[in-house]
Amino acid sequence: MGGTGRRRTALVLALVLAGGCTLGEIFANYSDPVEPRPADIVGTWRDGDREIVFGEDGAFTATRLPYGALHEAHRGGFAPDERIDGAGTWQIAAPATAPDGPQTVVRLTFRQLGEQDVETYLELSALDQDGVTCLVVIYAGAVGNSWTAYARCERDC
């Protein structure tokens, strides 16, 4: 193989390797969005030691919120490994990025994070994962994209 052939092979290999980093994102299956009803949301949802309790009255409490999912303006009051709890109100809505789209997110409007009074929100995408609805938040973590996927407790958790 001549110099041109080697360069062409090296170029193709470099493109494949560089593209491989993004192909996973392009072909990733993040599940199908669902449009939940309030009755589908009320109750306790967990992901490991993280928990959100949704009340019928539109109030919620959350324990051990993921630091990376918080709005940058509110992260300064917390250390990345600190336990962050919050409370506020919830509603089913269209995503902020597609306000005229289907109502596929549960928007948490925080009034309190830790001991701080705040006004911010967090959107949890309602996704069907193998026939089970999960509430998922995707955020930039310490080592790249991360997510927390809350599943509803059918019984006492």
C-alpha positions as CSV (number, residue, x, y, z in Angstrom):
1,M,0.0,0.0,0.0
2,G,1.4,3.4,-1.0
3,G,1.6,6.6,1.0
4,T,-1.7,7.8,-0.4
5,G,-3.4,4.5,0.6
6,R,-2.0,4.6,4.1
7,R,-3.1,8.2,4.5
8,R,-6.6,7.4,3.2
9,T,-6.8,4.4,5.6
10,A,-5.6,6.5,8.5
11,L,-8.1,9.2,7.7
12,V,-11.0,6.7,7.5
13,L,-9.9,5.1,10.7
14,A,-9.7,8.5,12.5
15,L,-13.2,9.4,11.2
16,V,-14.6,6.1,12.4
17,L,-13.0,6.5,15.8
18,A,-14.1,10.1,16.2
19,G,-17.6,9.2,15.0
20,G,-17.8,6.3,17.4
21,C,-17.9,8.7,20.3
22,T,-21.1,10.2,18.9
23,L,-22.7,7.2,17.3
24,G,-23.7,5.9,20.8
25,E,-25.6,9.2,21.3
26,I,-27.2,9.0,17.9
27,F,-28.4,5.4,18.2
28,A,-29.1,5.4,21.9
29,N,-32.6,4.3,22.9
30,Y,-33.7,6.5,25.8
31,S,-37.1,4.9,25.9
32,D,-40.4,6.2,24.7
33,P,-42.0,9.3,26.2
34,V,-45.4,8.9,27.9
35,E,-48.1,11.4,28.8
36,P,-48.9,10.5,32.5
37,R,-52.1,11.5,34.3
38,P,-51.9,13.0,37.8
39,A,-53.1,9.7,39.3
40,D,-50.1,8.0,37.6
41,I,-47.7,10.2,39.5
42,V,-49.1,10.5,43.0
43,G,-47.1,8.4,45.4
44,T,-43.5,7.5,46.2
45,W,-40.8,7.2,43.5
46,R,-37.3,6.0,44.2
47,D,-33.9,5.5,42.6
48,G,-31.7,3.8,45.2
49,D,-31.5,6.2,48.2
50,R,-33.1,9.1,46.3
51,E,-36.8,9.6,46.8
52,I,-39.6,11.9,45.6
53,V,-43.1,11.8,47.2
54,F,-45.8,13.4,45.1
55,G,-49.0,14.4,46.9
56,E,-52.5,14.6,45.5
57,D,-52.5,18.2,46.5
58,G,-49.7,19.1,44.0
59,A,-47.0,19.2,46.7
60,F,-43.8,17.2,46.7
61,T,-40.8,16.4,48.9
62,A,-37.6,15.1,47.5
63,T,-34.6,13.6,49.3
64,R,-31.0,13.2,48.1
65,L,-31.5,15.2,44.8
66,P,-28.7,14.7,42.3
67,Y,-26.3,17.7,42.6
68,G,-25.7,17.8,38.8
69,A,-29.4,18.1,38.0
70,L,-29.8,21.4,40.0
71,H,-29.7,24.7,38.2
72,E,-26.2,26.2,38.3
73,A,-27.4,29.2,40.2
74,H,-28.3,26.9,43.2
75,R,-25.3,24.6,43.1
76,G,-23.1,27.1,44.9
77,G,-24.9,26.6,48.2
78,F,-24.0,22.9,48.2
79,A,-21.0,20.6,48.0
80,P,-21.3,17.9,45.2
81,D,-21.4,15.1,47.8
82,E,-23.8,16.8,50.2
83,R,-27.3,15.5,50.8
84,I,-29.7,17.9,49.1
85,D,-33.4,17.7,50.0
86,G,-36.1,19.9,48.5
87,A,-39.8,20.7,48.5
88,G,-42.3,22.5,46.4
89,T,-45.1,21.9,44.0
90,W,-45.4,19.6,40.9
91,Q,-47.4,19.5,37.7
92,I,-47.5,17.6,34.5
93,A,-46.4,19.8,31.6
94,A,-44.8,20.0,28.2
95,P,-41.0,20.3,28.3
96,A,-39.7,23.8,28.5
97,T,-37.8,23.1,25.3
98,A,-41.0,22.2,23.4
99,P,-43.8,24.1,25.2
100,D,-46.4,23.3,22.5
101,G,-45.5,19.6,22.5
102,P,-47.1,16.7,24.4
103,Q,-47.2,16.8,28.2
104,T,-44.4,14.3,28.9
105,V,-42.6,15.9,31.9
106,V,-43.3,16.3,35.6
107,R,-42.1,19.8,36.5
108,L,-41.0,20.2,40.1
109,T,-41.1,23.8,41.1
110,F,-38.9,24.2,44.2
111,R,-39.6,26.6,47.0
112,Q,-36.9,25.1,49.2
113,L,-33.6,23.4,48.6
114,G,-31.8,22.4,51.8
115,E,-32.4,25.3,54.1
116,Q,-32.6,27.8,51.3
117,D,-35.7,29.4,50.0
118,V,-35.5,29.3,46.2
119,E,-37.6,29.6,43.0
120,T,-36.4,27.1,40.5
121,Y,-37.6,24.1,38.7
122,L,-36.5,20.6,37.5
123,E,-38.1,18.6,34.8
124,L,-38.4,14.8,35.0
125,S,-39.1,13.1,31.7
126,A,-41.8,10.5,31.9
127,L,-40.5,7.5,29.9
128,D,-41.7,4.0,29.2
129,Q,-38.9,1.5,29.9
130,D,-40.0,-2.0,29.1
131,G,-43.6,-1.3,30.1
132,V,-42.7,0.5,33.3
133,T,-43.0,4.3,33.5
134,C,-39.9,6.0,35.0
135,L,-39.3,9.6,35.8
136,V,-35.8,10.5,34.5
137,V,-33.6,13.5,34.7
138,I,-30.5,13.7,32.6
139,Y,-27.7,16.0,33.6
140,A,-24.0,16.7,33.3
141,G,-22.2,14.7,36.0
142,A,-18.6,14.7,37.2
143,V,-17.6,12.2,34.4
144,G,-20.0,13.2,31.6
145,N,-23.7,12.7,31.1
146,S,-25.5,11.1,34.0
147,W,-29.1,10.4,34.8
148,T,-31.4,9.5,37.7
149,A,-34.4,7.3,36.9
150,Y,-37.0,7.2,39.6
151,A,-39.4,4.2,39.6
152,R,-42.8,4.2,41.4
153,C,-43.1,2.2,44.5
154,E,-46.1,-0.1,44.1
155,R,-46.0,-1.0,47.8
156,D,-44.1,0.3,50.8
157,C,-40.6,1.2,49.8
